[in-house]
């Protein structure tokens, strides 16, 4: 509403059908009596007298109250002499109750829909949410009614509007047949003369903003348990509406992009290309007790990825860039999904990174994104996004969750949607699927202090001409097979050899030994080029700790003074036994302890300067 109010050709009304809704439903509002006194409670009279006077035609736009869901109808005047020809009338979808069909026949409607988690969080600050109050069902009814009348609904995704205000508003103006005006992008802070009298209850954050890109929303907090069933009900309705949303329009593009997906390749029917949009999760996975954190404390099980269980993870928002539509959305974890026809699910075709968030900063983000891009280039996968843009999407995701520290992020990119199960990468619809999973995930202090046990497995790290071990790929069966054998042996992680029998790496971390005060790292030929590994070697050089990369056998491991592993999540973890042989004293050694301290100090120093842009 504030955006359209800045146009030179538009006047605005704030929910003129509110009194009609309150009268017919009898619902409580803290300002109910004031609204009934200030507005005409006869909705059809409001339509005929304010929204569709006989001397006017059709046009207009839409908005939503309190960051929730709304549909708008408007009209315009063809008169001159400074008369504004477009009337923008903001409504909530539920306000259609008791109205005749005339408003739907003559006015242009736009549906604004927002991700349900934020809607429930905002609404519950003032009133107890219900499905009727939230209005998702009403919005779907409006879309259906418009289609029956032969009118194409215009749907705007509120979250995408905040992320790309200029592009979405350009697309909306083009769809409405209105000229673009730059003034729509900003407005002064504070209350407005056209606000409804309910503004002090609902518009607090909105009044702080001066534009979409500076919009202030409620700080994220977990929903109370009694609202979780309602949230689950809203998501399928939101999905239906959001899939129909208009796409942002670049400044130089004169017409909106088509709403439909690109045609599938020859031999794949449209139904095949879309069939995989179904939920790939088993229904039981939505139950909190099936959350991965509840699997963390396996009896007598240690390891480099043992973490402190955090119930907040059941409610995180996960960022998903759909490669077909190009839309990026933040989705509540129980409803986050990709297609069963996605290349990553079917074939393990993709690359990924694990990144830490510390003091609001993505630790070593540049190096992680460089490695992601290197792997994507190696498998001939064009991500369709720049490193800077992807970094911003990661920050958008953690910000939406109110996260600052103690966070581990799994960043995944797969080749995208397949029209049919088939490995050829050329047979893919759209761009890669990108998923950002942030979790509150503090490492358990036990492995750091007590150490872990390794078991050397028969599964080897392959040569680069088989499957390059330098790819951080979704195809992890080689490492999983190694992990299985280590599990069966009762160890915490697998130690893997290269094809020549030299020590290579562990199944999920990089391996080091210490002999006579010198750090030895296996030659990098048959292992992932670990970012933490490289940083530890750099710290050794910086603090005059002798270190080298070299080939060595298990014999040198068994007789080492110390051993340790490194990883993004693990940091530096001591190894106290390999294949039943005690390493050194059988406890954390002095050099591992020193490197832990140096590495922790480096993390703090790196993240002390605030966010970095690439």
N, C-alpha and C positions, 0 to 999 in steps of 0.2 A: 504494500500500500504506500509506504513512504517513497519507494522508488517511482511509482507512477505519479505521485503527487508532484514530483519535480518536473514533469513534462509540461510544456507550454500549452498543450492542447487538451489537457485532462484535468477533470475535477474528481474528487474521491469521496466515497461514503464508507464509514466504518460500521459494518454489520447492521444495516437498517432493518433486518428481519429478526433481530435478537428478541424483541418484545413478543413477537408472534410465537417464537419457539418457547419462551418461558411461560406464556399464557397457556399454550396447548399441552405442554408437558407437566406443568406444575412444579418443575424442578427448582431446587433451592440455589440461590446465589447470594453472596453477601450484599449485593447491590440490586437485587431483584426489584424492589419497590421503585427505586430510582429509574430503572430501565422502563418499567411499565408506565411510569408517569411521563417519561421523556419521549417515548416512541409510540407510534400507532401500532397497537397489538393485532390489527387485522392485516395479515401478511399479503393477501391478495390485493387489498387496497394500496399497500406500499408498492407492490409490483406495478399496478396500473398508474399510480400517481407519481411515484418517484423514479421507478426503474424503467418503465416502458410507456411514457406518455405518448399519445398518438402522433405528435408532431415529430417524433424522433425515430431514428433508424437503429441499427445494431452495431455494436463494436465493444471494445473494453478489455478487461484483464482480470486478474485474480490474485489473491493473497491468502495468507493464513494467520490465524491468531495464535499467540503464545508459542510460536514455533511448531504448531500442530498441523492438522490437516484442514484444508478449506477448499471451497470452490467459489469462483467469483462470476458475477454476471455484470454486464455494463451496457450502456447505450451511448449514442452520440447525437450531437445536433449538427445540422448542416448550416446553421445560421452563421453569419459573419459578425463583424463589429466587436471582436474580442471575446465572443462566446466560445467557451471550450466545447469542442465537438465530441469529446470522448468522456463518458462517465465510467469511472472505475468504482465498482461496488464490491467491497470485501464481505464475504459470508463464510460461515462454517458449513460444511456439507450437510450437517444434520439440520440446518435451518430451513431446509426444503419442506419440512413437514407442513401439511395442510395447504400447500400451494397448488394451484391449477397448472395446466401444461403450457400456458402462454410464455412464461419466463424461459422455458427450455426451447421453445420454438423460435423465439425472436432474439434472445440475447446470446452473445458469444460467451461460452464458459471455458474456464481454465481450471484444471485440477492441480493443486499444489500438495505434494505428499512428502512427508518426512519419515526417516527411519524411526521405527516404533520405540526403541529404547529411550531416545531423547524426548519423544513426545510424552511417554508415561512419566518420565522423571520430571519434566516441566509441569505437566498437568497436576501431578500429585502434590506439588507445592501449594496448590490452591484448593483443589477438590479431589475427592476420591474418584479415580478413573473407572469407567465402565466402557464396554464396547460401544454402547450408544453415544456416550459422551465423546469418545475419541474420534468417532466418525468415519472409520475406515469402511464400514459396510455402507454408509451413506454415499461415500465417494464412488464406490463400485456401482451402486444403484444409479447414480447420475451418469456415469460412463455408459452403462447399459441403456438408460433412457435416451441418451443422445444418439447412440447407434441405431436404436429403433426408429428414431426420427431422421436417420440418414445423415447425421452430423458427426464429423470426425472429432473426437475429444482431443483437447490439447492438455498434455500432462507435463508438469514441471517437477523435477526432483529437488526438494528444498536443500538437501545437503550438497548436491552438485551446484546449485545456484550460489551457495556460499563459497564454494571452492573456485568456481569459474563464473563470476557474476556477469562480466561483459559478454562472454560467449553465450551463456544461457539467455540473457536478456535480449541479445541480438536475434537469437533463434525465435524467441517468443514474439518479438515485434514483427519479424518476418511472417510468422504464422498468423498473426492478427492483422496483417496488412498495414501496420503502422510504421512510419519512418523512425529510424534510430535517433535517439537523442542522448548525448553523453551525460546530460544532467541526471539521468536515471541512476547513476552509479554512486552518488553521494548525497547527503543531506545533513543538516545541522543536528547535533545531539539534543536530547531533551524532549519533553512533551510537545505534541503538535496540536494545533487548534481543531483539527479534524479527528483526533482520537475519540473513541467512545468513552463514556464515563467510567467504564470498567478498567481503564488503562492502568490505574495505580495498582491493581491486583495482578495484571498480566504482563505489562509492558516494561517492567523494571529494567531488564537487560537490554531490551530493544532501544530504550531511551539512551543507553550508554553508547550505542553504536552510531557511526557516521557513514556507514556503507556496509554492503554485504561482506566484503573481505575483512572488515573490522568488527563483524558481528560478535557480540558477547553473549555466550550461552551459559547455562548453569554449570557449575563445576560438577564433574562426573562423580557419582557415588552409586554404590550398589542399590538395586531396587529391593524393597522388602519382599520376603518370600511369597506373601499372599498375592503379589502382582505378577509373579512369574507365569502362571497359567494364562492370564490375560495377554501378556507379552507374546507368548507362544501363539495365541489365537490371531494376533495382529500381523505377524510376519508373513503368512501366506497371502493375506490381502494386500499388504504393502508390496510384496514381490510382483503380484499381478499388475498393480498400478505403476510401479517403478520401471518395469520392462517397457512400458509404453511412453516413457518420458522423452521429450525432445532432446536432441543432442546439441551441445554448444556450437555456436556458429563463429568461425574465424572472421576477423574484421574484413578481410578481402573477399569473402565468399558472399555472393549476392542472394543466394537462396538457401533454405535449410537443407541439411543432409537428409536422405530418406530415413524413415524410422525403421525400416525392415533390415534384417541382417543381409550381408552379402550372399549372392547365390552360391550354393554348394558346387563343388567341382563336378564335371561330367560323370554320370553314373551314380550320383548320390542324390536321391530325392530330398525335397525340403523337409519332409517328415523325419528322414534319417538324421539330417543336420541338427534338428531341434530336439530329437527324442531324448538326448542325454541331459536335458535341462532338469530332469527329475532329481530329487534329493538322493544322494548316494549313501546317506547314513542309515544305519539300522535304528529304528525308533528308540531302542533301549539306550543308545548313546546319548540321548538327551537328558537322561537322569543324572543328577549331580554325582551320585555314587560311582558312575562310570567315568568320571573325569580323570584324566591321566594322573593328576596329583595323588589320587587315592591308590595308585599302583606303585607309588614311589618307594614306600618303606617295606620292601620285600624282606621277609625274615632273613637275617644274617647276610644281607646283600650290600656290598659296598660299590665303589666305582667312581669314575670321574664325573658322572652326571647326577649324582645323588644331590637332591635339593630339598629345601625347606618347603613343605606343602603350604599353599596359600589359597584359601577359599575364594579370594577375589577373582581368581582366574576363570571361575565358572561363568562370570558375567562380562568378560572382556569383549570389546568390539574388535572384529577381525577385518582388515582391509582386503578387498578383493577387486582386482581390475579384470573385468570380463573382456576377453579378447575379441568377441564377436561384436558387442555393442560399443566397446571402448569405455564403458562407464566404470568409474571407481566408486565403490560403496563400502560403508562400514556396517558390518553385520554382526548381530549378537552371536556369540560363540555356538550355542546350541543349534542355530540355524545357518551357520556358515557352511557352504558346500560348493563343490564344483561338479561338473557333469561326470557321469560314469564313462562318457566318451572322451574325456580329456586325455591328452597325450601322456600326462604325468601318471594318471591312474592306470591307464592301459599298458603303458610301455616304459615307465620310468624315464621318459624323455624330457629332461629339463635339468636346470642347475639351481643351486640354492646357497645361501649364506646364513650363518648365525652371527648376530650382532648384539653387543651389550649397550644398554642405555645407563649412563652413570651421570648423576648431577645434571640431568636434562640434556646430555650430549651423547650422540651416537659415537661410541668409542671406535676409532680407526675406521670410520665409515668410508673414507676414500679408498683405503686398501681393500676393504671387503667388496665395495662396488667395482673396483678395478678387476678383482678376481672373478666376480660374477660376470662381468662383461667379457673377460678373457675366455671363460668357459662357454658362454653363449656364442661367441665368435667361433670357437673351435668346433662346435656342433652346428654351425651355420644357422643360428637362431637370432633373428633380428627382433629385439624387444619392443620396438615401436615407442620408445620413451627414452629421454636422456637420463644420464646419471643424476643430474641436478633435480630433475622432476621426480625420479624414483626416491631420492633422498627426502624430498619434501613430502611425498606420500607416506613414507615411514614416520616422519615427524607428525604429520596430520593424524596418523593412527594412534601413536602414543599420547598425543595431546588430547585426542577425543576420549582416551581412557584415563586422563589425569595422571599419567605415569611420569616419573622423573628419575628414579634410581632403583636398583635391584631388579632390573628388567632384562630379560633375554628375548630377542626377536628372531624368529625364523622367517627369513625372506626367501620365497620360492618363485621360480619362473619356469613354467612348462610350455611346451610348444603350442598348446592350445587345443581347441575342439576338433575332433575328427568326425567326418560324416559317417564313418563306418570303421570297425576295428581293422586297422591296417597300419603297418609301421612306416611306410614311405612318408618322409617329412613334407613332401610337396602336396600331399593330400591332407590339407589342414584348412579349417575355416577361420578366417580372421587372424588376429595377432595372438601372441602368447598370453596365457593366463598368469597373472601375478597375484600372489597371496602373501599377506603380511600378518604373522601371528605373534602378538606381543604377550608375554607372560611375566607376572611377578615371580621371579625365580632366583632366589638367593642360594648359592652353593652351600651345601652342608659343610660345616667346619671339620667334620670327622675325617674325610679323606685327606684334607690339607694337613692335618696334624698327625694322623695315625699312618697314612699311606695306603697304598693299594697293592694287590698281588696280581701278577701277570702269568699267563700260560702260553707257551709257544705252540702255535697251531700248524696243521699241515697245509692250510690254505695260504697260498703265496700272493704277494702283490705282483700283479702282472706287468708285462712290458708295455711301453707306450704304443706299440704297434698292435696290441690286442685291445685293451681299453686303457687309455691314458690315465694313470693313477693321479695325475695332476688335475683332473676334472673333479670338481665338487658336484657330482651329478646325482640325480635322483635314483639312478641305478646303483644301489648299494648292496646288492646281493653278495658280492665278494666279501665285503666287510661283515655283513650279517652272518654269513656262513662261518667266518672266523669267530665272531662273537658267540655263536651257538656252541662251538667247540669249547671255548673258554668257560662258558656257563656250565657246561656238562662237567668240566674239570673242577668246578668250584672256585674259579678265579674271578677277578673283577673285570678284567679286560684281556683281549688277545694280543699277543706279540706276534707280528707277522714278518716273515723273511722275504727277501727278493728272489728272483729266479736262480741266482747264483749261490743262495744260501747265506748271504750276508743279512744282518739285522736291518729291517726296513722301517717299520712303524707299528703303531698299535691300530686297532680297528677304528678308533674314533679320536685318537690323540697322537701327537708326535712324541717320539721316545728319545731320551738322552741317558748317557752314563757319565760318571765321574771317576777318573783314574789318576791318582797321585796329584790331586788338585786341578786337573785339566778336564774341561767339559768336552765330551765327544758327542757329536750328532751324526746319525747315519747319513751317508751320501743322499742327496735329494732326488736321485733318479727315479725311485719307485715309491714315492709318497706324495701326498698333497702338500703343496708349498704353504705350510702353516703360517698364518700371520702372527700368532703368538710365538711360534717357534722362531721366526725371524727376529721378533722383538727381543726375545731372551738372548739370542746370539749377539744382538746389537748392545744389549746391556752388559754382556760379558766384555765386549770390546771397550765400552765406555768406562767400565770400572776395573779394568786391568785383570780380568779373570781369564786365564788361558782357555781358549776354546777352538775347536776345529771340526769341520765336516769330514768324515772319513768312513771307509768300509771297516766293519768289525764283525766278528762271529759271536755266537752265544757264549763261547769260552770266556771272552773278555767281559761279557755281561755278568756271568756268574761270579767272577772274581772282582767286580767293580767295587769301589768304595761307597758309591752312591748311585742311585738311578732316579729319574723323575720323568714325568710326562707333562706336556703343555697343550692347551686348547683354549678356544675363546671363552667357553663357559668355565672350564676347570681352572684356568690360570696356570699355576705351577703346582703339581701334585707329586709327592715323593712315592717311589716304588720301593717296597720293603722285601719283596720276594718275587722270584721268577722261576717257574717250573719246580717249585718246592725248595729252591736254594735261597737261603737268606742273603740279602744284599747288604754288605757292610755290617753295621751294627743291628740291622733289622728294625731300625726306626728312622725317622726323618733326620737327614744328615745336615751338617752345617752349611754346605754350599746351597743345597735346596732351600734351606731356611733363608739364607741371604737373598737368593734370587726371588723368593716369594716377597720379601720386603721391598726389594728394588722394583719389582714389577707392580706391586700395589701402589707405590709412590709414583711410578710413571703414569698409571691409570688416573690417579688423582690430579696429577699435573696436567695431563692432556685435556682432561675435562673441566679444568678450572677456568678456562678462558671463555666459556660459553659456546653456543652453537657455532658451527663452522659451515660455510657453504662451499661447494666444489667449484 
